[in-house]
């Protein structure tokens, strides 16, 4: 069983299009740890971390 986490979303609630945006980003070979992730996703650094968190949380 995976460890439960109650942090990692950087205080952002999940936005409507974040799961799709994150999924498409990964399908195109993007990496959330990349410095270009901010530019490619069109969001701030903390939002990149949050999108990554929610993709993992949503499965």
LINNOR-V256852 format. One line per field, one symbol per residue. ss: DSSP state (2 for helix, 1 for strand, 0 for the rest). phi: phi as a letter, one per 40 degrees, with the letter a starting at -180 (. if undefined). burial: # if it has 24 or more other ideal C-beta (glycine too) atoms within 12 Angstrom, else .. Layout:
ss->???
phi->???
burial->???
This chain:
ss->00000000000000000222222222200000000022222000222222222222220
phi->.cccbbbhcfgccccdbcdcccccccccgcbcccccdccccgbcdcccccccdcccccg
burial->........#....#...#..##..#....#.#....#...#.#...#########....
